[in-house]
């Protein structure tokens, strides 16, 4: 229960930072958000190094979550801006890093804990957070979005100034709601008055309600709620499987060491799903909505049968299949969100979605404890998730049929 509470506090910090990050990305603070996220994550580990106790973990883990939450929407926005033809595969390759880390980090953390204790493990976490490949990739991509493009090292100051001026002229767009003061004055004693316009720009940081209204238009589209619900369910089922698979195997008579291999099998399936679902959708073998629907159907079947599996081989196959379903969907959420909100409004959409998930994350540890300690088994938990994923499959199929009927109707009208 302590471990689940710590995980929930850290992930809640990740997701609560989403809406603020989305607004700041729209305003152009991409590189600053990346740097701040890395610093907060490293600082949280450093603080835990000096205070290696439970209270400090509860205080500083949300700080690390906020730091990671600042980087998560940035990665999604950068991927969708810089990749067009192979967007799904790029998203899968980016998210595969966390799955690859799951093979290395558990034994490394266990070794540090057994050899040096929690304090040195937190110190190592600070070093990893300060220079992790994922954060460095985010920072390198963010440099491309800086105000001045990279130039040759031997460029003169005049070249730099001219390049910055040229790019600022190309990017300039007059603001919609500038405060305009008209001062009438007579010129050259002419009887015709000509207005001289003095423009006072608004603060670049503040959003007006009228300017934000078009950016929130995705709330009026039903498909957004389907994606948000699926994203929430994917977060829930991923956490539940990671926590309960070993307990389930031990309860079925599987030894401790073989039971631990189920998590590795789940990670293998997750990695395969993240890498190949993008390839399938980019090759048009299946549409993105089709990949989502198929993953929901397979996962619903796996979750229904999981409590009744007894042998190690059956549990191993179910773990791989469940990991594939979760990984296949994880790479497509932000990609499909672009079709709902648009590329310009993607940061706000991702931020609002993560806020919704963060609110629901609070009840996740208690839900697992309810089924494990009160009901005595995970069967009800798996069946409940299976019912939800069955409903998601029906919703995706209904969306696809509705979209196809609209296309057929437009073709008939065109003929």
FENHUZI-V726522 format. One record per helix or strand of 3 or more residues. SS is the DSSP state (~ for helix, > for strand). FROM is the first residue (numbers start at 0). LEN is the number of residues. If there is no record, write none. Layout:
SS	FROM	LEN
SS	FROM	LEN
//
This chain:
~	1	15
~	17	9
~	29	21
~	53	29
~	86	30
~	117	13
~	132	11
~	156	15
>	178	8
>	192	8
~	208	12
~	221	30
~	255	27
~	287	19
~	311	19
~	332	9
~	345	16
~	363	11
~	378	36
//
